[in-house]
Amino acid sequence: MMRLTRTLLGPLVMLAFAGCATPPKQVAPPTATPQQLLDRVGAFAQPTQDGRLAALKAQLEAAALPYMVESFDGKRRAARGYNVVVSTGPAGAREILLTAHYDAVELPGGKLVDGLVDNAGSVVAMIEATKRVAGRTRHPVRLVVTDEEELGLLGAKAWVAAHGVGNLAAVINGDVNADGETLMYGLNNGAQSEFLNRAVSELCVARAMSCLDFPEYPPSDELAFIAAGAPAVSLGHQPRVEAEKLRAFMLNPPTTQPDMASVPKVLMMIHTPNDTLANVQPATLAQAADFIAALVMKLDGELPP
């Protein structure tokens, strides 16, 4: 999640018919257990950004998801950033794009926080969802795991600048998907994204999930795509009480030192040494992966070829 704590806290530091041909039947890959997902999140607790990149590559290789690394002008590692891109599905149709950032905040002195709630949990859920839908969709599904989100959405902006958004049917971003039963999603994503908001809402009802929409949502990589005119939605998870507190906080951000009781716990935890595996819940990782995969399949069946 982009440096929301600085900007707001201030002093606080599925299948549908495929047209002419029926695609071959695909065998669904094994579903990861919640404990396996938790272990994968823990692997991102690395002392360097390069260590996080190596952990990401290893997990994509284990998932049998071929990837490419795209570099861009950044602010770390000799002024280079590195997005990691996975492409699946048939060519020739508009894409469903999944995004999540894998970088973590550096504290004064250069120490890297573990960054597991923000945002390794979302990365692991996105990889798991991508693995599940690969080979099952009419639309291409591309996963872009971005770098340097914490420095101003630089990886997402670089990807948009390099590739454009004309071929994107939908963008699903994941940020802070590691704790709680309530799925949060943003409504401040432009008129072009209304069908995405509706799809998320319908899926929440169909799955009898606790969900909460946000008129103002914490900023993340989806903003780079929205600014370019693409339909996009960002998804996160929190416990219900904390989700409601975050929603109220976003609607009325403090202009002076806030009452500590009004500050969502997640905003006091991310970007600090407290963003550790102790704050990650295996059940949330599993729910996030399930929901993202289901949303991709729902959109794949509803979007035109």
C-alpha positions, -999 to +999 in steps of 0.1 A: +000+000+000+014+033-010+026+055+018-008+063+031+005+066+067+026+096+056-001+114+037-030+108+061-016+102+095+008+131+094+023+133+128+018+096+134+045+086+112-166-194-168-170-206-186-187-192-217-188-205-252-155-200-270-170-191-304-157-213-331-138-239-311-141-255-277-108-253-258-093-285-246-103-296-211-077-285-185-069-304-154-072-281-124-039-277-105-037-287-069-051-260-045-026-248-020-036-253+017-038-222+039-006-233+057+012-236+024+001-201+015+013-188+048+047-204+043+050-187+009+042-153+025+069-159+051+094-164+024+092-127+014+107-116+047+140-108+032+167-082+041+168-067+006+145-060-023+166-083-044+158-110-019+121-104-023+125-106-061+143-139-057+115-152-035+090-141-061+108-159-089+111-191-069+074-191-062+065-186-098+088-213-109+073-237-083+038-228-096+050-236-132+042-201-143+067-188-169+076-152-163+095-122-177+113-095-158+108-060-171+132-033-158+123+004-156+138+036-143+134+035-106+148+049-073+165+018-058+191-008-069+212+015-090+181+034-100+164+003-116+131-013-107+119-047-118+084-058-126+077-095-130+051-105-156+033-138-161+010-143-192-015-171-196-045-179-218-053-176-255-040-147-276-062-123-296-086-111-269-085-083-244-067-091-212-077-095-176-048-080-157-039-090-121-016-067-101+001-067-067+033-051-055+061-071-040+084-043-027+085-032+009+093+000+027+129+008+038+132+023+072+157+051+080+191+035+078+181+012+049+166-016+069+138-033+050+105-041+068+092-077+064+062-063+044+041-094+047+007-078+051+018-050+028+021-067+005+034-103+003+000-117+012-016-102-019+013-114-041+009-150-029-029-148-033-025-135-069+000-162-078-023-189-065-053-174-083-033-171-116-023-208-113-059-218-108-073-200-138-044-206-162-056-225-193-093-221-183-102-187-197-113-172-231-094-140-223-057-138-217-048-134-180-017-115-172-002-111-138+021-081-132+038-081-099+051-046-095+081-030-079+084+003-062+048+008-055+059+022-021+078+050-039+049+063-059+034+035-079+065+036-101+063+000-113+027+003-123+032+036-140+062+022-159+041-008-171+013+015-183+038+038-201+054+008-218+023-012-228-007+011-226-041+001-215-059-003-248-059-041-246-070-043-210-106-055-203-102-053-165-076-047-139-078-064-104-053-051-079-045-067-046-031-048-016-032-058+021-049-092+017-035-110+048-059-106+078-096-106+084-127-120+069-141-088+052-132-081+016-128-043+010-130-027-025-129+008-038-156+027-057-134+057-066-123+040-098-141+059-126-172+053-145-154+028-167-150+005-137-187+003-127-191-032-142-161-043-120-177-029-089-209-047-098-191-080-104-173-078-070-206-070-053-225-099-070-197-123-062-198-112-026-235-120-024-231-153-042-204-164-018-222-150+013-191-131+022-186-101+044-177-073+020-175-035+023-173-009-004-153+022+000-162+056-016-126+065-010-101+037-010-065+036+002-043+043-028-024+015-046-013+004-081-049+006-095-046+044-096-020+042-124-044+022-145-075+043-136-056+075-145-049+060-180-086+052-184-086+014-177-113-003-157-097-013-124-106-022-088-085-028-057-092-055-032-080-059+004-090-077+036-095-067+072-115-078+102-150-063+099-146-037+127-112-026+114-126-024+078-154-001+090-129+020+109-107+023+078-136+033+057-146+060+081-109+071+083-107+074+045-139+094+043-127+119+070-089+118+072-075+138+102-060+172+096-043+173+130-031+147+155-059+121+154-075+103+183-056+071+185-088+051+189-100+063+155-069+052+137-072+017+120-046-007+133-034-016+099-022+019+092-002+018+124+013-016+115+022-014+078+055+004+069+069-005+104+089-034+118+056-048+131+045-059+096+054-095+103+040-130+098+023-127+132-002-104+115-010-128+086-039-152+088-039-184+066-077-183+062-075-148+047-049-158+022-071-187+011-102-166+009-084-139-011-070-164-036-104-181-040-122-147-045-097-135-071-098-167-091-136-167-090-137-130-100-115-137-130-137-166-141-168-145-137-154-116-157-141-140-183-176-153-189-193-119-189-168-098-209-171-098-247-143-116-265 
